[in-house]
């Protein structure tokens, strides 16, 4: 077969506070200049890189999504995954199995997480597993809005409802318990 490209990634903090990025490395080089990679959680939410279509994999240097997004078009055939850079038309080809392995590793990668980001992930997993009997559905959690405060957002499609609780302990179990009680008081579970 023809020469395939090698895909890899790194996850590191950006110059913005509490902000991280996934950088895609192809054949040893970062594939964009003048962009910032997407936050790992955000990337998992917005881009299923195992599905064909157009995907955002980097954002404007200002840090905002939707401003000057860096997009790729992903296509699959029997043995290869093809990335076309929307901006430049450059084409990269990866072996399907190797590609899938890398993307699955990226999705499961938690080594970069500081404690507060780990907290958001386990809170999201826990709250998503609750059967909340309400018109409001869980949207997101964040430790980055107010210092030492966890904010939970719920939406019914029209308006949002926010719940807040403070945290200073580093015991995950007690934090999750606190959040369960908070949700229990607000909604029927």
Secondary structure, 3 states (H helix, E strand, C coil): CCCCCCEEEEEEECCCCCCEEEEEEECCEECCCCEEECCHHHHHHHCCCCCCEEEEEEEECCCCCCCCCEEEEEEECCCEEEEEECCCCCEEEEEHHHHHHHHHHHHHCCCCCCHHHHHHHHHHHHHHHCCCCCCCEEEEEECCCCCCEEEEEEECCCCEEEEEEECCCCCHHHHHHHHHHHHHHHCCC
